[in-house]
Amino acid sequence: MTHSGHGTFDGMRIHQLNCGTMTGGIPSRVLLVEAPDHLVLVDTGIGLADIADPAGRLGPLRHVLRPALDPAETAVRRVEALGLDPRDVRHIVLTHFDLDHVGGLADFPEATVHVTSEGLTWAVRTPRFMERRRYRRPQVAHRPLYAEYEFASDRWEGFRVVPLDHVAPGMMMVDLPGHTVGHAGVFVPGGAGRNFDDDDTGRDILHAGDAFYHRGQIDPTIRVPASIGVQERALALQPDAIALTHSGLAALAARRAGSLDVVCAHDPSGPGGTSSDSPASTGGRMSDPKPPARGSH
């Protein structure tokens, strides 16, 4: 089955939030989606428990990533700063289980966590040596309620997908292998022409997780520092899949340039980024969230 990526609804408000600044000003991009009657997060960044116990929950890698450990940057505090209720976060869709993506899960203990079956198997159920070294079990020790999915025949723009209409209308999990086993992107349809007054332009967004690190990897007009590719391959559990995933995302970004922002978790440039060269016309820049206008949610 082929999916268009849109349903018969008025669109959803999407906030791009930085939930964990790391060394060099690198953001941890999280999406907050205002669905018709609840909230959805795509990834969670660094959480309050990580800040309270960085040694136990983040481990030695904290000395490399050097996260800011600022409570105001956690997803739960970002939601509150927008004037929304964290208890309305009923669903969290994960791109993968790395520590800078799952740290905030414990701040939303009632939310259902949507993951790929492969990701859940190798990160939580039966991790191999490499996964035991990589993933931080204390971050999922509160035993989240998981909903797991396998990619099959459904397709969107050439990618294998799993429809998540029961989470939010038109949302899809997108197969983006390379960074980890079971790594996925998350497509969120935007406001479909609605004019919002803060960080949402109404465009569709594909959060590609860590499927790429730098905008130039999917945009040939932007130069990519040589160190980016070396770092990416060093951290990848399926490095042979990286080039094909990059190629598919580059083609998608070019094909849907007028309506879709393809973003990743840690690129400070490009749509939703934090650097000075991020064009506001392509999705805005992440900033401290502003409360929505009265009656907007």
C-alpha positions as CSV (number, residue, x, y, z in Angstrom):
1,M,0.0,0.0,0.0
2,T,1.3,3.5,-0.8
3,H,0.6,6.4,1.5
4,S,0.2,10.1,0.6
5,G,1.2,11.3,4.1
6,H,-2.0,13.3,4.6
7,G,-5.4,12.5,5.9
8,T,-8.7,14.4,6.0
9,F,-8.0,16.7,8.9
10,D,-7.0,20.3,9.4
11,G,-3.4,19.7,10.3
12,M,-1.5,19.6,13.6
13,R,0.7,22.2,15.3
14,I,4.4,21.0,15.5
15,H,6.9,22.5,17.9
16,Q,10.7,21.9,17.3
17,L,12.3,21.9,20.8
18,N,15.9,21.6,21.8
19,C,15.9,19.2,24.7
20,G,19.6,18.9,25.6
21,T,22.3,21.2,24.3
22,M,25.6,19.3,24.0
23,T,29.2,20.3,23.4
24,G,29.7,22.8,20.6
25,G,26.1,24.1,20.9
26,I,24.7,20.9,19.3
27,P,21.0,20.6,19.9
28,S,18.9,17.5,20.7
29,R,15.9,18.1,18.5
30,V,12.5,16.8,19.8
31,L,9.2,17.3,18.2
32,L,6.1,18.1,20.2
33,V,2.9,17.5,18.2
34,E,-0.4,18.9,19.2
35,A,-2.8,16.2,18.0
36,P,-6.5,16.7,18.1
37,D,-7.0,15.6,21.7
38,H,-3.6,14.9,23.2
39,L,0.1,15.6,22.8
40,V,2.8,13.4,21.1
41,L,6.6,13.6,21.5
42,V,9.1,12.4,18.9
43,D,12.1,11.5,21.1
44,T,12.6,13.0,24.5
45,G,16.2,14.3,24.8
46,I,17.8,14.6,28.2
47,G,15.5,14.1,31.2
48,L,15.2,15.3,34.8
49,A,16.5,12.0,36.1
50,D,19.6,12.3,33.9
51,I,20.3,15.7,35.4
52,A,19.9,14.4,38.9
53,D,22.2,11.4,38.3
54,P,24.3,12.0,35.2
55,A,27.0,9.4,36.2
56,G,24.4,6.6,36.8
57,R,22.2,7.3,33.8
58,L,24.4,8.8,31.2
59,G,27.7,7.0,32.0
60,P,31.1,7.9,30.7
61,L,29.8,9.3,27.4
62,R,28.6,12.3,29.3
63,H,32.3,13.5,29.3
64,V,32.3,13.5,25.5
65,L,28.8,14.9,24.9
66,R,28.9,17.3,27.8
67,P,25.2,18.0,27.9
68,A,24.1,21.2,29.5
69,L,22.1,19.4,32.1
70,D,19.7,22.3,32.3
71,P,16.2,21.4,33.7
72,A,14.6,24.1,31.6
73,E,15.7,22.2,28.4
74,T,14.0,18.9,29.3
75,A,10.9,18.0,27.3
76,V,8.7,18.0,30.4
77,R,9.7,21.6,31.2
78,R,9.5,22.7,27.6
79,V,5.9,21.4,27.5
80,E,5.1,23.3,30.6
81,A,6.7,26.5,29.2
82,L,4.3,26.3,26.3
83,G,1.4,26.4,28.7
84,L,0.5,22.8,28.0
85,D,0.0,19.9,30.5
86,P,2.7,17.2,30.4
87,R,0.0,14.7,31.5
88,D,-1.5,15.2,28.0
89,V,1.6,13.6,26.5
90,R,0.0,10.2,25.8
91,H,2.4,8.9,23.1
92,I,6.1,9.1,22.5
93,V,7.6,7.8,19.2
94,L,11.3,7.0,19.4
95,T,13.7,7.1,16.5
96,H,16.1,4.9,18.5
97,F,17.3,4.2,22.1
98,D,20.5,6.3,22.4
99,L,20.9,8.1,25.7
100,D,20.3,11.5,24.3
101,H,17.0,10.4,22.8
102,V,15.4,8.4,25.6
103,G,16.5,10.3,28.7
104,G,13.1,12.0,29.2
105,L,11.0,8.9,29.0
106,A,10.7,8.6,32.8
107,D,9.3,12.2,32.9
108,F,6.2,10.8,31.1
109,P,5.6,7.5,32.8
110,E,2.0,7.1,31.6
111,A,2.8,7.6,27.9
112,T,2.9,4.7,25.5
113,V,6.3,4.4,23.8
114,H,6.2,3.5,20.1
115,V,9.3,1.8,18.7
116,T,10.4,-0.6,16.0
117,S,10.6,-4.3,17.1
118,E,14.2,-4.5,16.0
119,G,15.1,-1.5,18.1
120,L,13.4,-2.8,21.2
121,T,14.9,-6.3,20.8
122,W,18.5,-5.2,20.5
123,A,18.4,-2.3,22.9
124,V,16.2,-3.7,25.7
125,R,15.3,-7.4,25.4
126,T,18.4,-9.2,24.2
127,P,21.2,-6.7,23.7
128,R,24.4,-7.9,22.3
129,F,27.8,-6.8,23.6
130,M,27.9,-3.7,21.5
131,E,24.3,-2.7,22.6
132,R,25.1,-3.4,26.2
133,R,28.0,-0.9,26.0
134,R,26.0,1.6,24.1
135,Y,22.5,1.9,25.7
136,R,21.9,3.0,29.3
137,R,19.5,0.5,31.0
138,P,18.8,2.9,33.9
139,Q,17.0,5.2,31.4
140,V,14.4,2.5,30.8
141,A,14.4,1.0,34.3
142,H,10.9,2.4,35.0
143,R,9.6,-0.2,32.5
144,P,7.8,1.9,29.9
145,L,4.7,0.6,28.1
146,Y,5.9,-0.2,24.6
147,A,4.0,-0.6,21.4
148,E,6.3,-2.2,18.8
149,Y,6.1,-2.3,15.0
150,E,7.7,-4.1,12.0
151,F,8.1,-2.6,8.6
152,A,6.3,-4.6,5.9
153,S,4.8,-3.6,2.5
154,D,3.5,-0.1,3.2
155,R,5.4,2.6,1.3
156,W,5.7,6.3,1.3
157,E,7.9,8.3,-1.1
158,G,9.9,5.1,-1.7
159,F,10.5,4.3,2.0
160,R,9.0,1.5,4.0
161,V,6.6,2.9,6.6
162,V,4.3,2.0,9.4
163,P,1.2,4.2,9.6
164,L,0.6,5.6,13.1
165,D,-2.8,7.2,12.6
166,H,-3.9,5.9,16.0
167,V,-1.1,8.0,17.5
168,A,-1.8,11.2,15.4
169,P,-3.5,11.6,12.1
170,G,-1.2,11.0,9.2
171,M,1.9,10.2,11.3
172,M,4.2,7.5,10.1
173,M,7.3,5.6,11.2
174,V,9.8,5.6,8.4
175,D,12.5,3.0,7.9
176,L,15.9,4.8,8.0
177,P,18.6,2.1,8.7
178,G,22.3,2.8,9.4
179,H,22.8,4.6,12.8
180,T,21.4,1.7,14.9
181,V,19.5,-1.5,14.3
182,G,15.8,-0.6,14.0
183,H,16.5,3.1,13.6
184,A,13.4,5.0,12.3
185,G,12.4,8.4,11.3
186,V,9.0,9.9,12.1
187,F,6.8,11.8,9.5
188,V,4.4,14.4,10.9
189,P,1.9,16.2,8.7
190,G,1.9,19.9,9.4
191,G,-0.8,22.6,9.6
192,A,-1.9,22.2,6.0
193,G,-1.9,26.0,5.4
194,R,-2.9,27.1,8.8
195,N,-1.0,30.2,10.1
196,F,0.6,29.8,13.5
197,D,2.2,32.6,15.4
198,D,5.3,31.0,16.8
199,D,7.6,28.2,15.8
200,D,5.4,26.3,13.4
201,T,5.1,27.3,9.7
202,G,2.5,24.6,8.9
203,R,4.9,22.5,6.8
204,D,5.2,18.7,7.0
205,I,8.2,17.4,9.0
206,L,10.3,14.2,8.8
207,H,12.3,13.9,11.9
208,A,15.1,11.6,10.7
209,G,16.7,11.0,14.1
210,D,20.4,10.3,13.6
211,A,20.0,9.2,10.0
212,F,22.3,12.1,9.1
213,Y,24.3,14.6,11.2
214,H,24.7,17.6,9.0
215,R,22.4,19.3,6.5
216,G,25.0,19.0,3.8
217,Q,24.7,15.2,3.8
218,I,21.3,15.6,2.2
219,D,21.8,18.9,0.4
220,P,24.7,18.9,-2.1
221,T,24.9,22.8,-2.1
222,I,26.2,22.7,1.5
223,R,29.7,21.7,2.4
224,V,30.1,19.0,5.0
225,P,33.1,19.0,7.3
226,A,35.2,15.9,6.8
227,S,34.9,15.0,10.5
228,I,31.2,14.5,10.3
229,G,31.3,11.4,8.1
230,V,34.1,9.9,10.2
231,Q,32.1,10.4,13.4
232,E,28.9,9.1,11.8
233,R,30.5,5.8,10.7
234,A,32.2,5.4,14.0
235,L,28.9,5.5,15.8
236,A,26.8,3.5,13.3
237,L,25.8,-0.1,14.0
238,Q,24.9,-0.6,10.4
239,P,27.4,1.6,8.5
240,D,26.9,-0.1,5.2
241,A,23.3,1.3,5.1
242,I,24.3,4.9,5.6
243,A,24.9,5.9,2.0
244,L,21.6,4.5,0.7
245,T,19.7,6.3,3.5
246,H,21.4,9.6,2.8
247,S,20.6,9.2,-0.9
248,G,17.0,8.5,-0.3
249,L,16.7,11.4,2.1
250,A,18.4,13.8,-0.3
251,A,16.1,12.8,-3.1
252,L,13.1,13.2,-0.8
253,A,14.2,16.7,0.5
254,A,14.7,17.9,-3.1
255,R,11.4,16.4,-4.4
256,R,9.3,17.8,-1.5
257,A,11.3,21.1,-1.0
258,G,8.1,23.1,-1.2
259,S,6.2,21.4,1.5
260,L,8.5,19.2,3.7
261,D,11.3,19.9,6.2
262,V,13.7,16.9,6.6
263,V,15.4,17.5,9.9
264,C,17.7,15.4,12.1
265,A,18.4,15.4,15.8
266,H,21.7,17.2,16.1
267,D,22.3,19.5,13.2
268,P,22.4,23.1,14.4
269,S,21.8,24.4,10.9
270,G,18.9,23.9,8.5
271,P,15.2,23.8,9.4
272,G,14.6,24.0,13.1
273,G,18.3,24.6,13.8
274,T,20.0,27.0,16.2
275,S,22.8,28.5,14.1
276,S,22.6,31.9,12.4
277,D,22.4,30.4,8.9
278,S,19.1,28.6,9.6
279,P,16.5,30.1,7.2
280,A,13.3,30.9,9.1
281,S,11.4,30.4,5.9
282,T,12.2,26.7,6.0
283,G,10.7,25.8,9.3
284,G,12.0,28.4,11.8
285,R,14.7,28.1,14.4
286,M,14.4,26.3,17.7
287,S,14.2,28.8,20.6
288,D,12.8,29.1,24.0
289,P,9.1,28.2,23.6
290,K,6.4,30.8,23.9
291,P,3.0,30.0,25.3
292,P,0.3,29.5,22.7
293,A,-2.4,32.1,22.2
294,R,-5.5,31.6,24.4
295,G,-7.8,28.9,23.1
296,S,-5.2,27.4,20.6
297,H,-5.2,24.0,22.4
